[in-house]
Each structure stands twice: as structure tokens, then as C-alpha cells.
Amino acid sequence: MASAISYRPTRPASQLGRSESDASSHPSLKNAQAGAQQERTSLSSRDRFPQSSLALKNLPVPSRRQGQLRSQYPLDNPENHVEYILVASFDIDRGSIMEHQYPGPISGDESMLAELMLPDQAHVRSQDWTIFFLHKDTSVEDAAREQRKKRRRRRRKKKEMGENGNTGEWSPQDGSDELEDIEDELIGDEDLESTEDEGEDEAEGPPLIYVLNLVNTKQDQTVKRGAIVKAMAICTRHSFLHIYKPLLLLALEEYFRAPRLETLASLYNAVNSMDLSLMPRLTPLERHILQASDAKDMFVEKFSQMIQQRMAEDMQRNSGSSQQSNASMPKYQLPRDTHEFESRVLYNGIPVPIKVPVAVTPETVGDFSLIKLISTFSEPHKTAPQPFTVHSHLTTSGPYTHPIIVLINALLTQKRIIFLGHNQPSGSVAEAVLAACALASGGILKGFTRHAFPYTDLTKIDDLLKVPGFIAGVTNPAFAHKPEWWDLLCDLPTGRMKISHKIEGAPVTEGLRYFQQGGPGAISSNGKSYSNGAPNGSHHSGSDDPSGDTAFMESVLSSISNRHGEAVLRMKFRSWVHRFTLLSATFEEIVYGASALHIGASEIDEDRFGYGVSGHGLVWPDEASRTREIQVQVGRIEGWRQSRSYFSLVRDLASQWERGESVRGIDLGFQVERLRGLKVGEAGAGEIYRAVSRAIERAGVEFDDPDFDNSSIDSLDETDSDDHDEDVLIKARRIARRSKARYDVINQLLCFLPESVGGLFYLSLGLFHKDVGVRMAVVGCLERIMAHEAGRHFWATLGRFAKLAFFRVKREGEGRVT
């Protein structure tokens, strides 16, 4: 099975296959891997950044003082962009065979890899693309990873004690010596910032290797069957593997002309020389803000700082050389659109432009289209709807549930899903599988792509059936006649979905009993029971939609017809998934008394931190609306609570809480939603505005700190010069920590105020509150947002009327002070 293949970077000499023997027989290729690293560093900056240059003085200055920004792909990164390049071909006598694996064998099972690279009916098409995944064997890297974790824990402890003024009390507990102290100083603090992504990836399992495969068929009457079929694949850890398509097209064409190992070595060196070192590493919140915004210069300050750091390094490196003039110094260019980082790969003398997405969310692999997937199954349902077999996990709106909702429910509840594309290219079914994974993930949930098989065939059915909750793409129609193999069949040519009559029934759980007829949570509306998805005996309609799924899909289809674009669709499904997780948390609190999806709910409800507001989760106009919506989705929620994606989210939320990334004592999303959707009155609105302002001002200060409510310690004043240097350093560290925490809190707030639903409009309404204190609190909050790297874009989209009110209230406040 594709997703079950593991590989090791090195193998004993006795196990070397033909590909490694070929490599060793070419003296010119012995130093190929070293050549790739040399080519990466020797490639001129003019080639990497071909546009007009900018001087240092013209670059925007970052809005907050901070340490060195880390690159997402540093120059000194030991990992290559591409780890392996494979070539397979079809032989009329031997079948699918592996011709070359460069720089060495990736797996002992070459025949399985060759079959995956040469899909069914590949010979009838001149070109086809496929994608599959490999699991990496990380036994060699485990020791180094544990050492990194140990060092990070030790350095974090030292950093926290230093900020509290206890530097003299530090005594290592793990047997570290002075050599480790020196090593820590050389590595720097920026390594602490990289723990979150690595920790989340490791929690899911060994890293996936993404394989992009191109198959070409050349007609040749001199060979048997009159055609030559060859496939070339690139194996990379980058989920945005679609950027390599132009290079694969050129390389495979070159391989047909010169089928030698040197052709693979040339491609390998070229792609690994690609320079992405000026792409900054963004946090998950920053990635979400960037994806949700159309501003082409969002977070451009980070790119500016990366360039400034590089220019400072270049100047330092060349300071000892008198022959190096300023004119010959490398020139760098800010990106025209910060959503994409532009680079270039020089392959066989051809400069190939590459655009790398800066913000990549989990479960997003390759270049797919949600619009295409949704349209494929929506049109037949719209013209001639067909009822589904009712299943409490899948048909949350009754037998006429929208097919896309059925698909999302199947993914959430970990059902076995098959995408069938009979007589279609294998690339089409692969794109459908990848789009479905991203659809249900929303950039929030994980665990889908790890159990996805973008393309597979009948020869691997035994391995496929061993994987619980798989998502697979096939082209063989035999799968449609085996309903015991799948729970949901998605037929791409017809645009129809089918629930298997052999699907396992939903178990009776405590939550189902709680909300079923006669249970403590069951209610009726207009005489219709909602205990089994939709009202009994009802077809779907816009006026009777307790789950909200019908209205949501109408909104999605409206966006497609109005050509709002792929990014808008992805944000809609992210919002849907986020709301579903909050709904599930409320369900757990009702039925089980508490939820692991909302850590710290008790301290929020009790207002232990004195924000003056309470409440968390979702907002409903009344208790009956809340119970009705939860009741209709009990099956979907209970099914999801037993899935991989549920436990993965619980683990991620717990990690975020331990790292202190959540705002303690207040649910910003809940308070913003109250402003947006409820009539809270002047007093209630004033409490919310004050609470949001307090959350920003108090960021980075512990509740028991005497300065918890003191917002005036944001800078060093003249009196600090009388203190000891050590005291000044401690205070400076506290100020830096507070500044970073405030930056993160504003990021969280902006995530709940997307421009698509008004941006800062609802927050700016506080400028017209009758209480002067509330108006000044909103002014202070907006000032913080204006100075924020992303917040300034939100401020720019605010209406002129609100901006005039802001300056008027600010002048009034300054007049009172004077």
C-alpha cells in the first residue's frame, strides 16, 4: 500500500539495488549531494531574486522590536527540498519496473512503487499525474530529536528563571556542563520558537513523504505495443509539491532523450539549489490571518526583516574584504504578493520560476480545487435529487442531505470513502481525494491525509482494507460492485454518492440517549421530532433547517456562482469546521459535564481574572435554539468523538494551553460573537469593550503579578538608569515578553474579526458608546491594533465615519488630560 511503505535513508551494501549500483558506477556523480548544497549557496542572488532591487532604507521597518526572525527553510538546513527522484517504465514482458532511484533506493519493494507510478490505463493517455504518500522510517533521527527536546526544555527553564531574576539559582538537573552552555549561546533563542510545529508533526507520527509522479507515453512503432511509457517522480517533504510540475515536465522530456542517471542527478541538484531562506516562519495564527486576507502586503514587515538580517550578514561577511564594493553586494526584492514567495530554479540553463505558498495549513497537499469538487456533486443533486440511505452519522438533514455534507460527515466520523473515476485520469481522482481531506480539515483538524490514498488499484485492496477510515481514489469500476469494501462511494463521472447498505450502524451512546425522544435533552418543534437528523417525514428546505447545513451549502454555492474564488470557499469551510468543534464542546459539557475541547472554561465562566464578562463557546439567541441545533447533530458529534481527528484536536489544544498560547480568563471569540449577533444593551456592550481592551493590555502578565492592571510599564523610563544593570535587563525582558504576548493576543482577536464579516466594524461601534470610559478603552484598543503588523490592514479597511469618530474621541480624551 502506498501509505504503508517505509524507507530508510541508508542501507547495507549487501542490500543495494540496481539504482545504487548505477550511481556508484558513475564517478562524476559521487559528490552529487555535496554539489547540490554548493549550488544552493553559489547561486547568485540576482538569479534568485530577478526583479529590481531595493535599498535598505526603502524597506518597511517592522512594527515591533523582536529577536532574529527564523526562516522557514534556512540555508543551513540539512534537509533537502527533494529527497529522492524515481524513474519507472512499463516493459511488455516484465510489467512495471523501476529503472532508477536517485540518489539511492527509497524502498525495498520496487515493484509496488513502480505499479503506483504507472497507473491503470496510463498507456492510453499521452500524459497523467498521480500523487501518493510514503511513511518515513525515522529510527535514525529519534536520538537527535530527543536531544533537541532536552536542550529546548533546559533553555526554556533558564530563560524563564532569567526573566524572574533568578539567574544565580540555576543549577542543571540533567548533568549538562559548560560545553552545553556555550552551545546554547551559539544556537540562540530563536530555536525555542520552532517547537510548536515540530511537536505537532511528531504527535501525528513519522513525517510523510509526498510523491508527485508524471507519466508520459511516447508513440514509437519500433517497439512492442507501439509506445514507450515512462514515469518520473519527485519525493519531497513539502506538501506544496505542485510547484515541481514544470521541472518534472522538463526533466522527463530530457530523460526520454537521454535515459541516464546523470539526468536525474541534474534535476536533483537543481531543485535542491532552490533558495527559500528569505521566507519567514509564520505562526498558525499569522498563517490564518494571511490566508483570510486579500492584502498583498500582509506581514510584509517580516519579509523586510528577513532581508535586513541577510544584508547585515552579507555586510559582516564581506567587511574584511576591501575588494568587495557596495555595488557588487547582493540585491534583494520584497515580494509583490506576500501570499507567495517567488524563487527560481536553474535547470539545464533554463530559469524556471517557482511560486511557493507562504501560509500552508495542515491537511493541504498539492494544488486542488474545492470549487471543482463541490460543483461535481452539487449539480446532479440540484437537478434530480436522490434520497440517501438514512444513517445518523451521515444524513444529518434527513435522506435529502446535500452530498457535500454527507461527504464531510463521512470524513469526520472516519468512514471508509472511495472516489471512483472510471475512464478518468488518475490525477482527477487524486485531486478529489486531496480536496476532500482539506474540506473536512478546514486547516484545523488533522489525521485525514495520513490515511489517504490519492491513487490505488485492485492489487492493493488487502492492504487498503486494513486501514480504518481510509480515503482512496481509484479508477477501476470493480470497486463499485463491492459495497463491503466501502461506506461511501463518490462516483466522479456521474456526480453521485452512495452510502453502502453494508455500512456499520451507529452505536447507541449516552449522548444519543440523552437527546432521543423521552430523554432529558429532547425537544419538539411544531410537533416534529428532531431526534433522528431532520424532522421526521420532511425533505430538506430552507425554512426547516435546524442543523444549518442547507443554508450553509446555499451560501457556498452562491459564492461559487458569484466567482468569489477558492480562498473564500476555504475560509467558509474553516468557519464551518470551527463552529462544529465549538458545538461539540457544548454537547460534551451538557452530556458529560466538561469538555477537553475547551480547557479553562470554568475560570472563564467564573470570571476569575476580573475581566467583567463571562461565557464561552457558541452564541445562541435562546436555550431552545441551542438545544434544537445540538439535538439534530448528535449523531455527527458522537461519531466524530471516536475519530482520529477528534483526539488530534484535543492533543493540539492541550499543547497550546501548556505553551501559554491561549488567553486566560476570557473567550474573545464568544465576546465578539455576542457583539455581532445579540442585543446585549449598552451596559453589556460596554462590559465587552472594556474586557477586550483589558485582554490586550494585560497580555503577558500573570494574574498574581502586582503589575497585572498596570499598562504603563511598556517602556524603560529615565528612572531606570538609576537601577542596577541586572534590574534593567530583567525589566527589559519582561517588556519584550509582554510585547510579544500582546502581539499574539491581537492576532487571536483579528482571527475572530475577518474582513468578510465586517472586520473592525463591530469593535468600532464602541466609539459611539455613551460612557466616556468605554470610548477611551476602544480608542486604546484600536491604537494597539493600528500599530500591529496585520492590524494596520484591518484599520485601513475600516469606514471613514468610524475613523473620524476615533480621532474625535481621542482628541476629547487628550483635552481632558490637559
N, C-alpha and C positions, 0 to 999 in steps of 0.2 A: 504494500500500500504506500502511496506517495508520502503521506504524512507520517508514516511509521518508519521510514528509512532513517537510520542514523549514520553518522560518519565520523571519522577521526582525522585530524589534520595530518598525522604521520602514521606510517605502518612499517612493520618489519620488512627487511629486504626480501625475505622469502615469499612475502605475500604481494609483491608488486605486480601489477597487471601490465598489460601491453602499453598503456598510456605512459606509465612512469618509465618503462624501459625505453620508449621512444624519446622521452625527454632526456634521459641520460645519454642517449646516443648522439645528441647534438651538442657539441662543445660550446657553440655560440649561445646556448640557452641556459648554461649552468648558473649564470648570475642574473637570471631574468627578474627574480623577485627584488633583488637589490637594485636592479635597473629601474624598476617601477618607482621605488622610493626616490632615487636620484632624479628621475624625470619629473616627479611631482615637485621637488624643490627647485629644480633648474628651470622649469617652465617660466618664462618671463611674465612679469605682472601685466605687461601690455597685452599679452596673449590671453591672460585670464580675464582681464577687465578691458575690453577693447574700446569702450566709449571714452568720451572726453573726460579729462581728469579734473579733479577739484583740489584746490589748495586747502591746507589745514584750516586756515582762518575762515573759509567759507562753509565749513561743516557745522551743522547744528550742535549745540552743546547739550549734553544730557541734563535732564531737569533735576536729577538728584545725585548727590555725591555717593559713590559706592566704590567697591573694590574692582579688581580686574574682572571684566566680563569673560565668561568662558565660551569658547567656540563649540558649536555642535559637533564639528568634525575637525579637531585640531591637526595642525601639520605634523606633529609628532605622534599622532595616533597610530599605534602598532597595527590596528585592524585595517585591512584594505577595503576599498569600496566594493570590489568584486573579489570573491574568494576562489571561484572555480569557473572554468569555461569548458563546456562539454560539446562534443560533436557525435551525432549518431546518424546512421544511414540504414536504408532498407535493402537487404540482399534477397534476391528471388529464391535462393537455395537455403540461406541460413536465417532469414527473417530479419527482425530488428537487431542491429548490432551497434555496439559502442565503438566508434573509431578512435577517439582521443578524449582524454581528460587532462586538463592542464590547470595548475602545474603538477597535479598528481591525482590519483584515484579518489573520488569522493565517497564511494560506497563499494562494498564487495559484490553487491548484486547488480552487475552491469546490465543484465538482460531486462530487469524491471525498469531501470532508468531509461533504457533505450525504448521500451514499449511506451512509456509515458511521453517520451519526446516525439514519438511517431504515432499520433492518434489514429483512430479508425477512419478510413476513407480519406486519409491525407493525400493519397496519390491522385484523387480526382480534383484537387484544387491546386492552383499554382502557388498559393501562399496561405498559411494558417498560423495563428498564435495560440499558445497554451501557457498556462501558469500552474505550477504545483509547488508544494511546500515540503521541506525536509526538516527533520528534527536533528539538531546538532548534539553530538556526544561531548559534554563539557567536563569530563572527568579530569582532563589535563589542566583545566583552568580553575578547578574548585579550590585548590590550595591558595592560589593567588587571590581569588575573590575573598576568601576568609581573612587573609592577611589585610586586604584593603578595608574590610568591615571593622577589623580590630583596630586599625590605625584611625579610622574615622571616629569610632567611639571614644578613643583616647583623646583625640584632638578636640572633639566636641566638649568633653568634660573639662579639659584645660581651658577652652575658650569661655565656657560658662563661669568657671571659677575666677578667671581673669576679669570678666565683666562685673563680678560681685566683689572684686577687691581682695580675693583670697589667693593671689598668685603664689604667696610664700608657703601655702599649706598643701600645695600639690605634691603628691607622692605617688608614683606609678604603682599600680597593683598587678601589672601583668609582666613584671620582670623586664621592662624596657630600660634602655640605658641611654647614655648621652648621644650615641650614634643615631638612635631613633629620633631624639630631639632635633638634631641637625637636619635629618631627613624631613621632618615635619616642616621646619622653617623653609627648606628649599622647595617643597611642594606647594606651600601657600594655602590660604584659606579657601580658595575657590573650589577645591575638591570637595568641600563639605556640601556645596550646592548641587552636586551631581548625584547624591544618594537617592533622591526620590524616584527618578526614572529607572535607575538600575534596580532598586529594591522592588519596584512594581513589576518589572520584567522578570526578575528572578522568582517572584512569588508565583507567576503563571507557569513556570517551568523553563526548561532549556530554550535558548533563543531559536526562533525559526529562521531557516534559510529559505528565502524566496527565489524561485526559479522562473525566469522568463525565457520562453522557448519559441523559436521561429522555425517553421517548416517550409521548405521550398521544393517545388517539383519542376525539374527541367526536362522538357521533351527531348529524347535522343533515340533515334531509330536504330542506332548501332548497338544498343544494349537490350537485354531481355525486358519484356513488357513495355519497351519503348520510352522509358522515363527513368530519370535519376532522382531519388528522393533523399534529401539530407536535412538534418535539423541541427541547429546550434542553440545552446542555452547558456545564459549567464546566471550564476548563483551569487546572491548578494544578501546582506542583512538589511538592506534598505527596503522598506515597504513601498516606497515610491519607485518601484522597479521599472515603471513605464518610461522613465527618462532614457533608458538604454535602447529603446526601439530603433532610433535612427542608426546607432552604432551597430546593432545586430544586423540590420539590413545591409549595411556596407560590408561587414565582416563576412557574412555568409556568402555574399556575392563574390568576395575575394577568395573565399575558401573553395568555391566551385572552380575558380580559375587556377588556384594554387593550393591543392589539398595537402598542406604540410603543417607540421606543428608550429613552424615559425609564424604562420598566420594567426594562430591562437595566441602566441606569445606577444605579437604586436598589439592585438586587441587588449590583452591583459595589462600590458604596460600602459597603454593609452588611457584606459578607463581608471586605472589606479593612480594616474598622474593628475586627475581632476582635483582642482583646489576648491574646497568648500570651507576653508578655515576662517573666512570672514563672515560666516553665517552664525549669528549669536544663538545661544541656547535659551529658549523661552520656557517659562513655567507653564503648567497646564492652564492656569487662568489667563495668562497672556496669549496662549495659543487660541483659546476660546474667543477672546476679545478680537484678535486679529481675523479669525475666520468669520466672525459675525459682522465685521465692518467692511465697507467698500472703500474706505480711505486708503489711498495708495501710499501714503507716508506714515501709516500707523507704526509706531515703535521705530521710526527711522533714527531716533536718538541712539538706539542700541547699535545699529549698523555704523553710525558715526563714531561711537566709542570704539567699536572693533577696529575701524580704520585708524583712529588716532593711536590706539595701542600698537597696531602694526607699524605705523610710521615712526613711533617712538623707538620700537625695536630696530627698525631699519637704520635710524639715525645713530643709535647706540652701537649697532654692529659695524657701521662704516665710519664711526668717529675717529678711529685710529688710522684710517687710510686717507692720506692727503690727496690722492689721485681721484677720489670719488667726489664729483661735483653735485650740486643740488639739482642741476638739470637732468642728470642721469639717474636720480633717485626714482624708485618705482612710483607710479601714479595710480591712484585708486578712485573708484567711482561709486557713489551711493546708488542703490537700486532704484530703478524707475517705479517699481511696484514692490513694496515690502512683502507682499504675499508670496513672491517667488524670488529665489536667488539665482542670478544668471552667472553661469560659468561656461567654459568651453573645453572641449577635448580635441586634441590634435591627433587625428588618426590617419596614417598614410598620407600625411601632408594636407589633409582636409580638416579645416577647423569646424567642428560640429558644435553648434550652440546647444547648451543644456539649461533648462529651467527647472530648478529643484523647489518643491513646495516648502515653505518655511515652517508652517504650522501643520503638522500631521497628527491626527488624533488616533487613538487606539482602534484597531479593527478596520483601519482604512488601508487597503492594499491595492496598488495599481491605479489605473485610470478607468473608472467605470461611470455609468450614468444611472442615477436614480430615476431620472425622468423616463428613460427608456424602459426600465423595469416596471415602473408604475403604469406607464401607458400600455405596455404589452398586456397586462392582466385587467386593466380598467375598462378598456373599450368593449371587449365581449360582455363583461358584466353589465355595462351600461345599456347596451343594445338588446341583449337577451339574457337577463339574469337567471341563473340556475341555482336551486337550493343545495346547500351543503348538508352532509350528514351531521346532525347536531352532536357537538361534543363540548362539554363545559369549559375546557381549556382553550378551545379554538373559536367557537362560534359565539362570541360574547354579545353579538347583536342578533342572535337567532339564526335560522337557516339561510337568510339572505345577507349575512355579514359580508362586508366588502372583502374581496380576495386578498388585498394587501394587508388588511387587518388580520385575516386568517394566517397569512404568512408570518407576520410579526409575532402573533400569539404562538405559532408553532416554534419559532426560534426562541422566544422567551421561556417556553415550557419544555424546551430541549427534546423536541420531536425529531424523528428521522425524516429528512427532507431530500427529495430528488428533483433536480431541474433536468428535464428531458428536452433535448434539441435534436430531434430526428432530421437528418439531411441538412443540418446546420453546421457551420464550422465549430470546432471545439472551443475556439476563442469566445463564441457567443455564450455558451453555457458557463464558461469560466467567469465572464463578466457578470452574468446573472448571479452566480454564487457569491462573488465578492460584493456586489451591490446589496444583496440580501443581508450579508453579515454587517455591513455598515448601517443598513436600515434599522436593524434591531439594536445595534450598539449605541447609536447616537453619539459616539465619542465618549460615552460614559460607562457602558457595560463591556465586559471582556469575556473571552472564552469561546468566541464563535470561530474565528479564523484558525485557531489551533486545532479545531476538529472539522475543518472544511477541506473538501477535496474538489478544487475547481474543475478538474477533469479526471475521470477514471473510466474503467471499462469492465466488462464481464469477468475477465481473468482475475480481477482482484476483489471479487464480491465477498469471498470468505473473510478477508481482512477488513473489508468495509463494515460488515455486519457486526464485527467485534467492537466497533466504536459506538458508544452511546450518544445519541443526539447528533449524528453527522449531518453535514450539508454537502451534498455531492452534485456534480454536474456530469451528465452522461449524454451520449448521442445514440446509443443502441435502444431501439424500441422494445426490446425484450424486458426491460425494467418495468414497463407499464403493465405487463401481464403477471407481475409478481407482487401483489399488494402486501404480502407478508414481509417484503424487504423494506417497505417504507410506510410512513404515517401520512405524509402529504406529498403528492405528486404535482409538480408545476410543469405543465406542458407549454413550452415556449412557442411552437408554431401555431397552436390553436388559441393561446392565451387563457387557458382554463386550468383550474386547480381541482384536485380531487382528494378527499380525505379517505384513507383506506378503511374498508369495512372490517379489517382485522386489527385496527388500532386498539391499544390497551385503554380500557376505561379509566376515568378519573377516580382515584380512591376517595373514600369519604373521610374528611378531615374534621378537626374541631372547628375550623373556620366555616366550613360548609354547613355543619350542624348549627352553628351559631346564627347564620343568616338564612337558613332554609325556613320554609313555612312552619310556623309554630315556634320557631326559635326566638331567643331574646332580641336578635338584631333584624328580624324580618319585618318588612312593612309592605303595605299595598298602596297603590296609587290609582285612583279611578277604577277600582275593582280589578286591577290587573296585577298579578303576582310577578315579582322580578327575581324570583329565586333561581331561575334557570336561564340566565342570559338576558334575552329580550322578553317583553311581555308575551305571555302565552297566547299563541294563535295570531301573533302580529308579524307582518312583514316590516322591513326597515322603512322608516320615513323620517323626514327631518323634524317633524313635530313630536315624535315619540322616540327620543334618543337618549336614554338615561346614561349610557356609557360615554356619550360624546364622540364616539368613533365615526359616526356618519357625518357629523358636522366637520370633524377634522379632515376626513377624506375629501369632502366638498371643498374645503379650504385649499387642500393640496392640489386638487385638480384645477381649481381656479387659478392658482399660481402657475401651473403648467400652461394653461391656455393663454394666460397673460404674459408668458415668456419672462417670468421673474428670474429664472436661471437656476443652476444646480446648487449654488451656495445657499440660496433662500430655502430650497427644499431640504437641504441637510440640516439647517437650523430649525426648521419646523419639526423634523423628526427628533432632533435632540431635545427640543422643548417637550415633545410628547413623552419621550422616554424619561426625562427628568420628572415630569408630573406623575408618571406611573410609579416611579420609585417612591415619591413622597406619599402617594396614595397607598402604596403597600405598607409604608411605615405607619400610617394612620390605622390601617387594618390590623397590623400586629399589636399596636397599642390598645385597640379596642378589645381584641380577642384574647391576647396573651399578656396584656398589661404593660409591655415595654417592647421597644424595637431596637435592634442593632443597627438599623439604618439611620437612626437619629441619636447619636451619642450626645449626652449633655442636655437632653430635653427637660429633665427635672429642674436643673438650675435655671433654665430659660423661663419655664413656667412659674417658678417661684421668684424670679427677678432677684437672684442673689447678688448680682453685680450692680444693682441700683440704676438700671437704665430707665426705669419708669414705665416700661412696657413688658408684656409677656406674650406667650403664644408661639407656636412653631408649626411647620408643615405647610399644608394647603389651606386656602381660604374658601369657605362656603358661605352663602348668604344666610343659611339656617341649618339646623340639625337634621331636618328631614332630607334636604338636598344632599348632605354628606352621607347619610345612611343609604339613600337610594343609589348614589353613584358607587359606593363601595359594594353594596349588595349585588349589583349587576356584574361586577368584575371579580367576585370571589373566586370563581374557577381559575381565571387567568392568574390571579395573585397567588393562589395556593400552588398552582403548577410551577410558577416562577420561583417560589421559595425553596423548591427542591432542585434547582438547576445550578450549573456551574457559574453562570453569570451572576446569580444572587450571592453566592458565597465569595466570589471575587470582589463584588462591590462592598460587601461587609468588611473584607480584609483591607481594601483600599481606604475606606472611611476610617477604620481603626488606625491605619498608618498615618493618615493625615492628622488625626486627633493627637497621636503621640508626638508628631513633629511640630505641633502647635500651629497648624495652618488654618484652623477654624477659629472664628471669632467666638470667644466665650461669652455666654450670658445673653446673647441676642441673636435672633434669626432674621438677618437682613432681608432675605427673600420674602419671608412671611410679612414683615412690616411694609415692604414696598408693595406687595400684592394687596394689602389692606388699603393703602392709599389709592391704588389703581382701581380696585373693584368693589369697595364697600363705602357706605356712607358713615364715616366714623365721627363726624361732627367736628367742630372747631377744637374742642378740648382734646379729643382723641388724635386729631391730625397734629396738633401742637406737640403732644407726647411723642409721636412717631418722629417728627422732625428733630426734636431735641435728642432723642435716643440715637438716631443715625449720626448726628453731629458728635455725640459723646463717643460712639464706637470708633470714629475716625481719630478723635483727639486722644483717646485713652489707649490706642493701639501700642503694643509693645511694652506695656506696664502691667505688672502683676497686681491683682486686686488688693493684696495686703501691703503693697508699696505705698509709702506716705505721699508719693507724687502721683497717685492714681488719677486724681482730679486736677492735677496741675499741668496745664498745657503751655506754661511759659518757659519750660526748661528745654526748648528745642534748639538752643544755640549757646555757645560759650560767650559769656559777657566779660567785661573788664575786671570784675572782682575775681574771676577765676585765675588771673595772673598771680594773685597772692597765695594761691594754694600750691601744694606740692605738685611736682610734675606727675607723680603717680596718680594723685587725685584727679588732675586734669585729664589724664589718659583714661581713667575709669569713666569719667563723665562723658568724654568724647565717644567712648564705646557705647554707652547707654543711649546717647543721642543717635548714633548710627543705627543701633538696633531698633530704636523707636521709629526712625525714619523709614527703615525697611518694612517694619510691621505696618506702618500707616499706608505705605505704598501697596502692600498686599491686601489690606482691608478695602482700599479704594478699588482695587482690581475686582474683589468679590462683589462690591456694590455695583460696579459697572456691568458685571455679568448679569445682574438682575434688572438692568436698565437698558436693554438693547435698543438701538435706534429704530428697529422695526415696530416697537410698541411705544414710541414716544420719547425714548431716551431720558433726558433730564427734565422733561416737561412736568411730570408729577412732583418731582422734588422741587422744582422752581415755583410751584404754586404756594409754597411756604413763604415766599417773598411778599405775599398779599395777606398773610395772617394778621389778625388784629392785635396779637400780642407782640410787643417790640422784641422781647427776648427770643421768641421763636423766629422772627425775621432775621435777627442778628445771627442766630445759630445756623440758619440756612445760608446766610452770606458766608460765614466761616467755612461751612461745608463745601460750598461751590468754589471758594478760593482754593481750597485744598485740591479739588478736582481740576481746576484750571491749570494748576501747576504740575499736574500729573502727566506723564508721557502719553497715556491713552486718553485721559480725561479731557485734555485740551481739544481733542477732536469732538468729543461729546458736547463740550461747551460751544464749539463752532457751529453745531447744528441746532442749537437752541434758538428759539424765535427772538426777534428783535424786541418785542414787547417785554419778554421776561428779562432780557439783558438790560433794558432801560430801568426796569424795576430793581434789578440787582444794584446798579450804580446809584440809584436814588436812595435805597435803603442803606447802602454803605456810606454815602455822604451824610445821611442823617445820623448814623452811628458815630462817625468821626466828629460831627458837630456837637454831639452830646459830650464826648470825651473832652473836647477843648473848652 
